[in-house]
Amino acid sequence: MQLLRMAVAALIAIGLDQISKFVVVQWLDLVSLQVIPVVPPYLVFVMAWNEGVNFGMLSQYGSRWALVAFSLAVSLALVAWARNSRGRTMPVALGFVAGGALGNALDRIIYGAVADFLNTSCCGISNPYSFNVADIFVFLGVGMILVVGGRTP
């Protein structure tokens, strides 16, 4: 049951990530437009191809396949963790992290880089970075892991 919960959460994360990228990057043609103001400055679609990790770190090293392999290894480790977890929340959290990692790995395989397009700014602070739905799921999953910790909700 734990692996089923994790798999469903991971598939939701991958599915929403890839659908959002198709709609915004391909269908709305963000690749050509580069910027689409949605609710400026709170939400602007800004095309960014991330060849590295967070905020483009390691992009100068041509680490595409190493990062795909790392995402797969982390996801397999999370499967082992989920198999031994108790409760309902932890497998979902682990699935969100794995799904986010696999969604970005899929981008690296298909495009050679991760498609980032969400840019949010607020309250006089201008955010220079873009992110994507997979990143949201990784953040959400890690947050859930930190909150749930060793408990079994």
N, C-alpha and C positions, 0 to 999 in steps of 0.2 A: 504493500500500500504506500510506503514511503517513496519508493522509486516512481510509482505512478503519479503521486502528488508533484514530485520534482519534475517529471517529464512534462506534465500538463503546464506547470508554471514556466518551464523553459520554452515550450512551444508557443505559449502566449507571448512571451518576451520576444522571441525570434520573429514570430508572425507580425506583431504590431510594429516592430522595428523595420522589417523589410517592406511592409505595406506603406509605412510612413515615408520611407526613402523612395519607393517607387512613385508615390503620389507627388511628393515635393520635388525631388531631384529630377525625375523623368517627366511625369505628366505635366507639372507646372513649369518645367524646363528651367529649373534653378541653375543647372549647369551653364546655360547660356546667359540667363539674366543676372546671375551672381548674387543679387539682393532682391528680396520681396518683402516690403514692409507689411506686416500683418496688423499689429497693434503697437506701433512704435512709441517709445523705445522698449516697451515691455516684452514684445516678441517680434523679432525680425528674422526672416529666413536669410541666412548668409552662407553661401556655399564655401565649404572648406574641405580639402582632401587631406586627411591626417595619415601620414605614412609612419608615424611613430606611436608613442603611447600618450598618456595624458598631456595635453597642451603641446603636442608635437615633439615631446622629448624623444630622443633616439632616432629621429627621422633621417638624420644625415648618415646613418650607418647602413641603410638598405636592409632593414630588419624584417621585411615583409613575411618571409616564410618562418623565421624564428618566432615571430609574434603569433602566427597561425598555430604553430606547434605548441607554443606556450598556452594559448587559449584552450587547445584540445587537452593538454596535460592538466590544466587547472580544472577543466570541466570533469575529467575523469576522477580527479581527486575529490571533487564535490559530490560525485555519485557515490563514492565510497563513504563519505561523511554522511550523506543522506540515508544510505542503507543502514547505518548504525545509529541514526538519530531517533528520538522519540518525540511524540506530539505531532501536531498538524502544521505548525507554523514553520519550523526549521526546514523541512523539505521544500516548502514553497519558496522560502528565502534563498535557499541554495539553488533552486531552479531558476529564480530570477537572475542570480549572479551568472550561472552557467549560460542561460539563454542570452543575456547581454553580451557575454564574452564570445559566444558562438555567432551571434548576429554581426558583431564587428569582424570576427574572423572570416565570415562569409563575404563581407565587403572586401577584405584583403584579397581573397581568392578571386572574386569576380572583377573588381575594379583596380586592384593593386594598392588600394588605400581605403581607409574608412571614410565614408561619406558623413560629414558633420554639417548640420544646417540650422540648428536651433540656436538663436542668440537672444539672450535676455539681459536687459539692463533696467535699472530702477534707481530712483531717488538720487540722481546726480552722479551715480556710479556707472561708467560706461564699460561694459564687458567686451574685451577684444576677442574672446574665444567663442567658438561654436561647439555644440555637442549634439547628440542624437538620442533617439528613444532607447537604444541599447544601453547607453550610458546612464539613463534614468533608472533602468531596471537594475543595473549593477549597483548603483547608489542605494536604491530602495532595498535591494536584497541584503547588502552589507548592513544597512541601518537596522533591518529586521533581525539579522544575526546578532548585532550588538545589543538590541533590546531584549531579545528572547534569551540569549546566552545559554546557560545550562538548564533553564526551566523547560517545562514540557507543555506549554499551551498549544 
